[in-house]
Amino acid sequence: MQRLPLPEALVAQARSYAEGGGRPAEPRDAATVVLMRPGAAGPEVYLLRRQASMAFAGGMCVFPGGGVDPRDFDAELVDRSLWAGPSPAEWAARLGCEEPKARALVCAAVRETFEESGVLLAGAAAGEVVADTTGDDWEADRVALESRKLSLTAFLERRSLVLRTDLLGAWSGWLTPVFEPRRYRTWFFVARLPEGQVTRDVSSESSSVTWAGVMEAVEQVEQQRLSMLPPTWLTCLELGQYADPDAVLEASRGRTVEMYMPEVVADGEEFVLSTPPAYAALAAAR
């Protein structure tokens, strides 16, 4: 099995917690989107390298995403028919949570993807999707969303757009270990880059961005040329089992999310984070 040993500082942090050195922080709900496009050897994914100075996952390569904003809970988005695709109730069943939280998570997933990549999963009507978001007016709206001067509901209403929730698929759920001072309960979504749209290096939290084949990314992490948290690495490894983004989205339709919290376990003389049973065979084959 290919192992991803934990840094000594993280192991020390876990030991301190186990010895009674602290209480678990309350996790914050978050959404992340594995944005995909077809590649020569399978799906390619959009990765952001977080600024090394960031308190959480500094220097790590991640998918676009972030915490749920209180305004993501706005029921008016549905009431005003700004929502297309599976209903919030259907998303609640897929995501394993209550309907208001499911609605907020889907909104956060779309909003954060636009804020961090410039890609917008929305259209003028159900079945349509915005073709280009590179203009100055789109950038002004993206900045306003990112600074919280504009809510997602107001943005969609002003643009006469509907949220294309059918362009998302539910994939997995990860809860930050108890010993971390900053904890997130993160729902992973998958989505295909809409036809005509392009990603842009716009996130203030990243030092660089790139598209990479999923297995290329896995190998670069194993060669210590890239850094990823285990959930990101395992997600890339799993997506490498599919021929293209359409196959991933097809697989997502039958998924329901079960939240998993890794624990520090010994692996010979090293320490690693535990792996969900569903990923064990994939990791063991590396």
SVG drawing of the C-alpha trace seen along z (x, -y; Angstrom):
<svg xmlns="http://www.w3.org/2000/svg" viewBox="-42 -45 52 49">
<polyline fill="none" stroke="black" stroke-width="0.4" points="0.0,0.0 1.2,-3.5 1.3,-5.4 1.0,-9.1 2.9,-9.6 1.8,-12.4 4.1,-15.3 5.7,-15.0 4.0,-18.2 0.6,-16.7 1.4,-13.4 2.5,-15.5 -0.7,-17.4 -2.7,-14.2 -0.7,-12.7 -1.3,-15.9 -5.0,-15.7 -5.1,-12.0 -3.3,-12.8 -6.0,-15.3 -4.5,-18.4 -7.7,-19.9 -11.3,-19.6 -12.5,-19.1 -13.4,-22.2 -16.9,-22.5 -16.7,-21.6 -17.9,-24.1 -20.0,-22.8 -18.4,-23.2 -18.7,-22.1 -16.1,-21.3 -16.5,-20.6 -14.3,-18.3 -14.5,-20.2 -13.7,-17.8 -13.0,-17.8 -12.1,-15.0 -8.4,-14.1 -6.4,-11.7 -6.1,-9.2 -9.3,-9.8 -10.8,-12.7 -8.7,-15.8 -9.5,-17.9 -9.0,-21.5 -6.6,-22.0 -5.8,-25.1 -2.6,-25.2 -3.5,-27.0 -1.3,-29.9 1.5,-28.5 0.5,-31.1 -3.1,-29.7 -3.9,-28.4 -5.7,-25.3 -4.1,-23.1 -1.4,-25.7 0.5,-24.8 -1.8,-21.9 -3.5,-21.3 -7.3,-21.3 -10.5,-21.4 -12.6,-24.6 -14.7,-25.0 -15.3,-26.6 -17.5,-27.1 -21.3,-27.5 -22.4,-31.1 -25.5,-31.9 -27.1,-33.4 -26.7,-30.0 -29.7,-29.0 -32.0,-31.5 -35.2,-29.6 -36.2,-32.5 -33.9,-31.0 -36.2,-28.1 -39.4,-30.1 -38.5,-32.5 -37.9,-29.6 -34.2,-30.2 -33.5,-26.5 -33.4,-23.8 -32.7,-20.1 -33.3,-17.8 -35.3,-19.3 -33.7,-20.2 -35.6,-17.2 -33.9,-14.9 -30.5,-16.5 -31.1,-16.0 -31.5,-12.2 -28.3,-12.2 -26.3,-14.2 -27.6,-12.6 -28.7,-15.8 -31.8,-17.9 -33.4,-19.8 -32.3,-23.3 -28.7,-22.2 -28.8,-20.3 -30.1,-23.4 -27.3,-25.5 -24.6,-23.0 -25.7,-22.9 -25.7,-26.7 -22.3,-26.9 -20.9,-24.4 -22.0,-26.5 -21.1,-29.8 -17.6,-28.7 -16.9,-27.2 -17.7,-30.5 -15.7,-32.4 -12.6,-30.2 -12.5,-29.2 -14.9,-31.6 -17.0,-28.6 -20.8,-29.1 -23.2,-26.2 -26.2,-28.2 -28.3,-29.1 -31.1,-31.3 -33.5,-28.3 -33.5,-24.7 -31.4,-22.8 -29.3,-25.9 -25.9,-26.9 -24.0,-30.2 -21.6,-30.0 -19.0,-32.6 -18.1,-34.3 -14.9,-36.1 -16.2,-39.6 -15.6,-42.5 -19.2,-42.5 -19.0,-38.8 -15.7,-39.5 -17.4,-42.3 -20.2,-40.0 -17.7,-37.3 -15.8,-39.7 -19.0,-40.9 -20.0,-37.3 -16.5,-36.6 -16.6,-39.7 -20.2,-38.8 -21.5,-42.2 -23.8,-40.1 -25.8,-37.0 -26.2,-34.1 -29.9,-34.6 -29.6,-38.3 -26.9,-37.5 -29.1,-34.9 -32.2,-37.1 -30.4,-40.1 -28.9,-38.0 -32.2,-36.1 -30.5,-32.8 -31.4,-29.5 -29.1,-27.3 -28.4,-24.2 -28.2,-21.7 -28.6,-18.8 -25.0,-19.6 -23.7,-18.4 -23.3,-14.9 -22.9,-13.9 -19.7,-12.0 -18.4,-11.7 -18.1,-13.3 -15.1,-14.0 -14.9,-15.3 -11.6,-16.8 -10.0,-14.7 -10.8,-15.7 -7.2,-16.9 -7.3,-19.7 -7.9,-23.2 -9.8,-24.1 -12.4,-21.5 -14.7,-21.1 -17.5,-18.8 -17.1,-18.8 -19.4,-17.4 -17.6,-16.5 -19.5,-17.1 -18.5,-16.3 -19.3,-18.4 -18.2,-18.7 -16.7,-21.9 -19.7,-23.4 -19.3,-23.7 -17.8,-27.1 -16.7,-28.1 -13.1,-28.3 -11.4,-28.4 -9.6,-31.5 -6.9,-32.0 -9.0,-34.3 -8.9,-32.8 -7.1,-35.0 -6.5,-31.9 -4.4,-30.1 -0.8,-30.7 -1.3,-28.7 -3.9,-26.7 -3.7,-23.8 -5.6,-21.1 -4.2,-17.7 -5.1,-14.1 -6.3,-12.4 -3.7,-9.6 -1.0,-12.1 -1.9,-14.0 -1.9,-10.8 1.6,-10.0 2.9,-13.5 1.7,-13.2 3.4,-9.8 6.6,-11.3 6.3,-14.2 6.0,-16.7 2.6,-17.8 1.0,-18.0 -2.6,-16.9 -4.7,-16.0 -5.6,-12.3 -9.3,-13.0 -8.1,-14.9 -5.6,-12.2 -8.1,-9.4 -10.7,-11.2 -8.3,-11.5 -7.4,-7.9 -11.0,-6.8 -11.8,-9.0 -9.0,-7.3 -11.1,-4.2 -13.5,-6.0 -13.1,-6.6 -14.3,-10.2 -16.3,-12.8 -19.6,-11.5 -18.9,-8.1 -18.2,-9.8 -21.4,-11.7 -23.3,-8.6 -21.8,-6.8 -22.7,-9.8 -26.4,-9.3 -26.5,-6.2 -24.5,-7.6 -25.5,-8.8 -23.0,-10.6 -21.7,-9.0 -19.5,-11.3 -16.1,-9.8 -13.6,-11.1 -10.0,-9.8 -8.1,-8.8 -4.3,-8.6 -3.1,-5.0 0.3,-3.4 1.7,-1.9 5.0,-0.3 7.3,-3.1 5.2,-5.8 1.7,-7.2 -1.0,-7.6 -4.7,-8.6 -7.2,-5.8 -8.9,-5.1 -12.7,-4.5 -13.4,-0.8 -14.6,-1.9 -11.2,-3.2 -9.1,-0.5 -8.8,1.8 -7.8,-1.1 -5.2,-2.4 -3.8,1.2 -3.3,1.6 -0.9,-1.3"/>
</svg>
